[in-house]
C-alpha cells in the first residue's frame, strides 16, 4: 500500500530522473569557452600616478588640482620611491579614459596591498578593503576587483586612499 506521504519523495525522484535524461540528451556545451564573444578585455595601468602622503577626504574629489603631487611608478610601492619612512596615510590619483562604446561593466583590478585601502571613482567610494582608524585592521594579502560606475564624460578620476 502506498501512503500519500510516500508520493512526494517519489515524484521528486521521478522529476529529477526526467531532468537528468533530458540534460543528457542535449549537446554538451560546457567544455567550450568562446574567447571571441566572452573575453575580458584588460588594459594595464602601468605608468606614473600622482601620490601624496597624508590624509584629507577632499583628495577624492574629481576636480582636485593634484599637479603639485609627486609622480610615482604604479609598479612599485611608495617605500621604494622616496617614502621609506612613511607610516601613515597616502593617496594615489590618476585619470582613466573610458571606451566610447561601453557595453560591459568596467572594473579596476587592485593587486595585493599590505594594508587597508579605499577606492574612489569621481569622488564616490566604490570599493574598500580592511578598516581605518580607530577600527583599523590589516588582513592577509588578496587581489580585489572594484566595479566602476557609469560615466557620461568618457573620463573618470580615480583616487586610492591607503
C-alpha positions in Angstrom: 0.0 0.0 0.0 1.3 3.4 -0.9 0.8 6.2 1.6 0.3 9.8 0.5 3.4 10.8 2.4 5.4 8.5 0.2 4.3 10.2 -3.0 6.1 13.5 -2.6 9.6 11.9 -2.5 8.8 9.5 -5.3 7.5 12.3 -7.6 10.7 14.4 -6.7 12.9 11.4 -7.7 10.9 10.9 -10.9 11.2 14.6 -11.8 14.9 14.6 -11.2 15.3 11.4 -13.3 13.4 13.0 -16.2 15.5 16.2 -15.9 18.7 14.1 -16.0 17.6 12.2 -19.1 16.6 15.5 -20.7 20.0 17.1 -19.9 22.0 14.0 -21.1 20.2 14.2 -24.5 21.3 17.9 -25.0 24.6 18.6 -26.8 27.4 19.2 -24.3 28.4 22.9 -24.4 30.1 23.2 -21.0 33.6 22.4 -22.4 33.5 25.3 -24.9 34.7 28.7 -23.9 34.2 31.3 -26.7 37.1 33.8 -26.2 35.9 36.0 -29.1 32.5 36.8 -27.6 33.1 36.4 -23.8 36.6 37.5 -23.2 37.6 40.0 -20.6 39.5 42.9 -22.1 42.1 44.4 -19.8 44.3 47.5 -20.0 47.2 47.6 -17.6 47.6 50.8 -15.7 51.4 50.7 -15.8 52.9 54.1 -15.6 53.0 57.2 -13.4 50.4 58.1 -10.8 50.2 61.1 -8.6 51.0 60.4 -4.9 50.7 62.5 -1.7 51.4 61.5 1.9 48.8 62.5 4.5 45.0 62.3 4.6 42.3 64.6 3.5 38.9 63.4 2.3 38.8 66.2 -0.3 41.6 64.4 -2.2 38.9 62.0 -3.5 37.2 64.9 -5.4 37.5 64.6 -9.2 38.2 68.3 -9.7 41.2 68.4 -7.3 44.3 70.1 -8.7 47.0 67.4 -7.9 49.6 68.8 -10.3 51.9 69.5 -7.4 51.8 65.9 -6.1 54.8 63.7 -6.7 54.7 61.2 -9.6 55.4 57.6 -8.6 55.5 54.4 -10.7 52.4 52.2 -10.4 54.6 49.1 -10.4 56.4 50.0 -7.2 55.3 50.7 -3.6 55.9 54.2 -2.1 58.7 52.9 0.1 61.0 52.3 -2.9 60.2 55.7 -4.3 61.4 58.1 -1.7 58.9 57.5 1.1 60.7 54.8 3.0 59.9 56.3 6.4 56.3 57.0 5.7 54.0 55.2 8.1 50.5 56.6 7.8 48.1 57.5 5.0 48.9 58.2 1.4 46.8 58.9 -1.6 47.2 57.8 -5.3 45.4 59.6 -8.1 45.1 59.1 -11.8 42.5 59.5 -14.6 41.1 56.8 -16.8 39.9 57.4 -20.3 36.9 55.1 -20.8 35.9 53.3 -24.1 33.5 55.3 -26.2 31.0 52.5 -26.6 30.9 50.7 -23.3 28.8 47.6 -23.5 30.0 45.8 -20.4 30.7 46.7 -16.8 34.2 48.0 -16.2 36.3 47.2 -13.2 39.6 48.2 -11.6 41.8 45.3 -10.6 43.6 46.2 -7.3 46.7 44.0 -6.8 47.6 42.7 -3.3 48.3 45.6 -1.0 49.6 45.1 2.5 47.2 47.5 4.2 43.7 48.8 4.2 42.5 50.9 1.3 39.5 52.7 -0.2 38.9 53.3 -4.0 37.0 56.4 -5.2 35.7 57.0 -8.7 34.7 60.6 -9.5 34.6 61.3 -5.8 32.4 58.4 -4.8 33.5 55.4 -2.7 33.3 52.3 -4.9 35.4 49.8 -3.1 37.4 49.2 0.1 39.4 46.6 2.0 40.2 46.4 5.7 39.4 49.2 8.1 40.8 52.6 9.0 41.5 54.1 12.5 40.1 53.9 15.0 39.0 50.4 13.8 42.0 49.7 11.6 42.6 46.1 10.6 45.1 44.6 8.3 44.3 41.3 6.7 46.0 38.8 4.5 47.0 40.0 1.0 44.4 39.5 -1.6 43.5 40.8 -5.0 40.3 42.8 -5.5 38.1 43.8 -8.4 36.3 47.1 -7.9 33.4 47.7 -10.2 33.4 51.2 -11.7 30.2 53.3 -12.1 28.9 54.6 -15.4 30.4 57.9 -16.6 28.8 60.2 -19.1 32.0 62.2 -19.7 34.3 59.5 -21.0 36.9 60.1 -18.3 37.0 59.1 -14.7 39.1 60.4 -11.8 40.3 57.5 -9.6 41.7 58.1 -6.1 43.0 55.4 -3.8 43.4 56.1 -0.1 45.9 53.7 1.5 
